[in-house]
Amino acid sequence: MRSNTQPLQLKWILAFIAAVCLVFASSAFSAPPAEKIYKIGGIFSVTGPASFLGDPEKKSMEMAVEQINKNGGIDGHMIEAVIYDTEGDPSKTVMSVSKLINKDKVIAIIGPSRTPTTLAVIPKVQQSQIPFISCAAGNKIVEPVKPWVFKTAQSDILAVASIYQHIKNRGLKTIGIISVENAYGQSGKEQLLAQAPKFGLQVVRSETFGGKDSDMTAQLTKIRKENPDAIVCWGTNPGPAVVAKNLKQLEMDIQLYQSHGVASPKFIELAGNAAEDTLLPTGKILVADLLAESDPQKQVLTEYVTAYENKYDTAVSGFGGYAYDAMYLLAKALDGTGGDRAQIRKNLENIKGHAGVSGVFNFSPSDHNGLDPDAFVMVRIKNGTWELIK
């Protein structure tokens, strides 16, 4: 008598195969095909000395991508962020850009966090003809204009003008300068020297410090001998915090101004009570709750601050806003392009009236930063927080 076990086993095997195929088919349909994904590169100083810049930038880019995808992406295309940590090192930044372009096949790049790392990769970006939006502040990034290079951080030209206007309004006449020895510091120093005569100010002494220096008393002592009415420090942490501490230790009763490069809670943390009464220009994010309801940035600032703090359970900094703005500017420029790099670049160059975290952007063929003096406000550090100066 023949057994009917084999047909039964075959039936179950075929059923199992069919089920597996169904699962894989379902998975394939639920994930968008590769051609429906826009890959955007990100390069930030997530770790290392400049992590106070890069970490919030990485988080902000990821948050923006998540928001854009939640709202349907761009023309039905989902965004995928491919992000590398440069550790603030120019060589690693160049390698990361090459990897993004050649291996990951991204259609645009956001970052890096610092002026020196940005300047290091610009030749590669220009050669590859890929839309590139830096999150660094140095004016040399976009002046002279480079076709494929844009930036969202406020210009040091505008930052110096904000500081000098405030100094002039107080009736002060002479200043001392101390700046960091890198591309950001050099760019700021050039503007501080160039703009001083326009505001009727005299630079009586200019000193520099290394990015890793832990004591600036020698430079500050030389400045004190010239008896300036104010001192302007140009750099990013930790150097400016050391300057503030040394100024206090030397009991120098001279008003200290810092650049927008320290506009984050990290400076207050590093400088401690030496940060008290420091004045600096900053984007409006640090005082978003103090802005008038009519301010064109009020809504986007409020939404960004709320979303960031709820998602990451930490305070925002203006630096994260640079990457957030860059992603949304790219999203606007991507619309209707099918991912064509040349069209994305052209669209970026023609964006007008885009209210972002860092200001209201009006790009043009002759302006790849697109911000005006209204992007800055002056603040004073008082009782360990920011006080808006009107």
C-alpha positions in Angstrom: 0.0 0.0 0.0 1.5 3.4 -1.0 1.9 6.1 1.6 0.4 9.6 0.9 3.1 11.2 3.1 5.2 12.5 0.3 2.5 14.5 -1.5 1.6 16.0 1.9 5.2 17.0 2.6 5.6 18.5 -0.9 2.4 20.5 -0.3 3.9 22.0 2.9 7.2 22.7 1.3 5.6 24.6 -1.6 3.4 26.5 0.9 6.5 27.5 2.9 8.3 28.7 -0.3 5.3 30.7 -1.3 5.2 32.4 2.1 8.9 33.3 2.0 8.5 34.8 -1.4 5.5 36.8 -0.2 7.5 38.2 2.7 10.4 39.2 0.4 8.0 40.7 -2.1 6.3 42.7 0.6 9.6 43.9 1.9 10.7 45.0 -1.5 7.5 46.9 -2.1 7.6 48.6 1.3 11.2 50.0 0.7 11.6 52.6 -2.0 13.8 51.5 -4.9 17.3 53.0 -5.1 16.3 55.3 -7.9 13.6 56.8 -5.7 16.1 57.9 -3.0 18.1 61.1 -3.0 21.4 60.7 -1.2 22.7 63.8 0.5 26.2 63.8 2.1 27.0 65.3 5.5 30.5 66.0 6.8 30.8 67.3 10.4 33.2 67.5 13.3 31.0 65.2 15.3 33.9 64.3 17.6 37.2 66.0 18.5 37.8 69.6 19.7 35.1 71.1 17.4 32.4 68.6 18.4 30.4 71.5 19.9 29.9 72.5 16.2 29.6 69.2 14.5 27.4 67.2 16.9 24.4 69.6 16.8 24.9 69.9 13.0 24.7 66.2 12.5 21.7 65.9 14.7 20.0 68.8 13.0 20.6 67.4 9.5 19.2 64.0 10.5 16.1 65.7 12.1 15.5 67.8 9.0 15.7 64.7 6.8 13.3 62.9 9.1 10.8 65.8 8.8 11.1 66.0 5.1 10.6 62.3 4.6 7.6 62.3 7.0 6.0 64.9 4.7 6.5 62.8 1.6 10.0 63.6 0.6 10.8 65.6 -2.6 8.6 64.8 -5.6 8.1 61.3 -4.1 11.8 60.8 -3.5 12.9 60.0 0.0 16.1 61.6 1.4 18.9 59.5 2.7 21.6 61.2 4.8 25.1 59.8 4.5 27.2 61.4 7.2 30.8 61.1 8.1 32.7 62.4 11.1 35.7 64.5 10.1 36.9 65.1 13.6 37.7 68.6 12.5 40.7 67.4 10.5 41.2 68.8 6.9 42.8 65.5 5.6 39.9 63.4 6.9 37.5 65.9 5.5 39.0 65.6 2.0 38.8 61.8 2.2 35.2 61.9 3.3 34.2 64.2 0.4 35.9 61.9 -2.0 34.1 58.9 -0.5 30.7 60.7 -0.7 31.2 61.6 -4.3 32.8 58.4 -5.7 31.4 55.6 -3.5 28.1 56.9 -2.0 27.1 58.8 -5.2 25.5 61.7 -3.3 24.0 64.5 -5.2 24.9 67.3 -2.8 27.0 67.8 0.3 26.3 69.7 3.6 29.2 70.8 5.9 31.9 70.8 7.1 31.8 72.5 10.4 35.0 74.6 10.3 36.4 77.2 7.9 39.8 75.4 7.5 38.2 72.1 6.6 35.8 73.8 4.2 38.6 75.6 2.4 40.5 72.2 2.1 37.7 70.5 0.2 36.5 73.4 -2.1 38.9 72.4 -5.0 37.4 68.9 -5.0 33.9 70.1 -4.9 34.5 72.6 -7.7 36.2 69.9 -9.8 33.4 67.4 -9.2 30.6 70.0 -9.8 28.5 69.0 -6.9 26.2 71.4 -4.9 28.0 72.1 -1.6 26.6 74.1 1.4 29.2 74.8 4.1 28.2 75.3 7.7 31.4 77.3 8.5 31.6 81.1 8.9 34.8 82.3 7.1 34.0 84.8 4.4 36.7 83.3 2.1 34.4 80.3 1.6 32.1 82.3 -0.7 34.2 85.3 -1.6 35.1 85.4 -4.4 32.0 83.5 -5.5 32.6 79.9 -6.5 29.8 78.4 -8.7 29.2 75.2 -6.6 29.9 76.6 -3.1 27.3 78.1 -0.8 27.2 78.6 3.0 24.5 79.1 5.7 26.6 80.5 8.6 26.5 84.3 8.9 29.4 86.1 7.4 32.3 87.5 9.4 31.8 90.7 7.4 28.4 91.2 9.0 29.6 90.0 12.4 32.5 92.6 12.5 30.1 95.3 11.4 27.7 94.4 14.3 30.4 94.5 16.9 31.9 97.8 15.5 28.5 99.5 15.4 27.9 98.6 19.0 31.4 99.9 20.0 30.8 103.1 18.1 27.4 103.6 19.7 29.0 103.4 23.1 31.4 106.1 22.2 34.5 103.9 22.3 37.5 104.7 20.1 40.3 102.3 20.5 40.4 98.5 20.3 42.8 95.6 20.8 42.4 92.4 18.7 43.3 88.8 19.6 42.6 86.1 17.0 43.2 82.4 16.5 45.9 81.3 14.0 43.7 79.5 11.4 41.6 80.4 8.4 38.6 81.5 10.5 40.8 83.8 12.7 42.7 85.2 9.8 39.4 86.0 7.9 38.0 87.7 11.0 41.2 89.7 11.7 41.3 90.9 8.1 37.7 92.3 8.5 38.5 93.8 11.9 41.4 95.7 10.5 39.7 96.7 7.2 36.4 97.9 8.8 37.8 99.8 11.7 38.4 103.1 9.9 34.8 103.0 8.5 33.5 103.1 12.1 36.1 105.7 13.3 37.9 103.1 15.4 41.7 102.6 15.9 43.2 99.2 16.3 46.1 99.8 18.8 47.3 96.2 19.1 46.7 92.9 17.3 47.8 89.6 18.8 47.2 85.9 17.8 47.0 82.6 19.6 47.3 78.9 18.6 44.2 76.8 18.4 45.5 74.5 21.2 47.0 77.2 23.4 46.0 77.1 27.0 47.2 80.5 28.2 47.0 83.9 26.5 48.3 86.1 29.4 51.4 87.2 27.4 49.3 88.5 24.5 46.7 90.2 26.8 49.5 91.9 28.7 50.8 93.4 25.5 47.3 94.6 24.6 46.8 96.1 28.1 50.0 98.3 27.6 48.1 100.1 24.8 45.1 100.8 27.0 42.3 100.1 24.5 38.7 100.9 25.2 37.7 97.3 24.2 39.1 94.0 23.2 37.7 91.8 20.3 38.5 88.1 20.4 38.1 86.1 17.2 38.1 82.3 17.4 36.1 79.2 18.3 36.3 77.3 21.6 38.3 76.5 23.6 40.6 79.5 22.9 38.1 82.3 23.4 37.1 80.8 26.8 40.8 80.9 27.8 41.0 84.6 26.8 38.0 85.4 28.9 39.5 83.6 31.9 42.9 85.2 31.5 41.3 88.6 31.2 39.6 88.1 34.5 42.8 86.7 36.1 44.7 89.8 35.0 42.0 92.0 36.4 41.8 93.9 33.1 38.7 96.2 33.3 38.2 96.3 29.6 35.1 95.3 27.7 35.4 92.0 25.9 33.7 91.3 22.7 33.7 87.8 21.1 32.9 86.6 17.6 29.8 84.6 16.6 32.1 81.6 16.7 31.4 81.2 20.4 27.6 81.6 20.2 26.7 78.4 22.0 26.2 77.3 25.6 29.7 75.6 25.3 31.4 79.0 25.7 29.6 79.8 28.9 30.4 76.3 30.2 34.1 76.6 29.4 34.6 80.2 30.6 32.4 79.9 33.7 31.9 83.2 35.5 34.6 84.8 33.3 32.0 84.8 30.5 29.8 87.3 32.5 29.2 90.6 30.6 30.9 89.4 27.4 29.2 90.9 24.3 28.9 89.1 21.0 26.9 89.0 17.8 24.8 85.9 17.2 22.0 84.5 15.1 18.6 84.9 16.7 18.3 81.4 17.9 19.8 82.0 21.3 17.1 84.6 22.0 14.2 83.2 20.0 11.7 83.5 22.8 12.5 87.2 23.1 11.8 88.1 19.5 8.8 90.0 18.4 6.0 87.9 16.9 6.4 89.9 13.7 10.0 88.8 13.2 10.1 86.7 9.9 12.3 84.1 11.6 10.1 83.7 14.8 8.1 80.7 13.6 10.9 78.6 12.1 13.1 79.3 15.1 10.3 78.3 17.6 9.6 75.1 15.6 13.3 74.2 15.3 14.0 74.8 19.0 11.0 72.8 20.1 11.7 69.9 17.8 15.4 69.7 18.6 15.0 69.9 22.4 12.2 67.4 22.4 14.1 64.9 20.2 17.5 65.1 21.7 16.7 66.4 25.3 19.4 69.0 25.1 19.6 72.7 24.4 20.0 74.0 20.9 22.9 76.0 19.6 23.0 78.3 16.5 25.6 75.9 14.9 23.0 73.1 14.5 20.8 75.6 12.7 23.4 76.0 9.9 22.9 72.3 8.9 19.1 72.5 9.4 18.9 75.5 7.1 21.2 73.8 4.5 19.0 70.7 4.4 15.8 72.7 3.9 17.5 75.0 1.3 18.5 71.9 -0.6 15.0 70.5 -0.3 13.7 73.6 -1.9 16.3 73.5 -4.7 15.7 69.8 -5.3 12.1 70.3 -6.2 11.5 69.4 -9.8 15.1 68.6 -10.7 15.1 64.8 -10.8 18.3 65.0 -8.8 20.2 66.8 -11.6 23.2 68.6 -9.9 23.4 71.5 -12.3 19.7 72.3 -11.9 20.0 72.0 -8.1 22.9 74.5 -8.2 20.9 76.9 -10.4 17.9 76.6 -8.1 20.0 77.3 -5.0 21.3 80.4 -6.6 17.8 81.7 -7.2 16.3 81.1 -3.7 14.7 84.3 -2.3 13.0 85.1 1.0 13.7 81.7 2.6 13.2 82.3 6.4 15.6 79.9 8.2 17.2 79.5 11.6 20.2 81.6 10.6 18.4 84.4 8.8 16.3 85.1 5.8 18.2 83.8 2.7 18.3 85.7 -0.6 20.9 83.9 -2.8 22.0 85.3 -6.1 24.8 84.7 -8.7 26.9 87.2 -6.8 25.9 86.2 -3.3 26.2 82.6 -2.1 25.6 83.4 1.6 22.4 85.4 1.0 22.1 87.0 4.5 22.0 90.7 5.5 22.7 92.5 8.8 19.3 91.5 10.2 20.6 87.9 10.6 22.5 89.1 13.7 21.5 90.5 17.0 23.9 91.6 19.8 23.7 89.7 23.1 25.3 90.0 26.5 26.0 87.1 28.8 24.3 87.8 32.1 23.9 85.3 34.9 25.0 82.5 32.8 22.5 83.1 29.9 21.9 85.3 27.0 20.5 88.8 27.2 19.2 90.5 24.1 20.5 94.0 23.5 18.0 96.2 21.7 
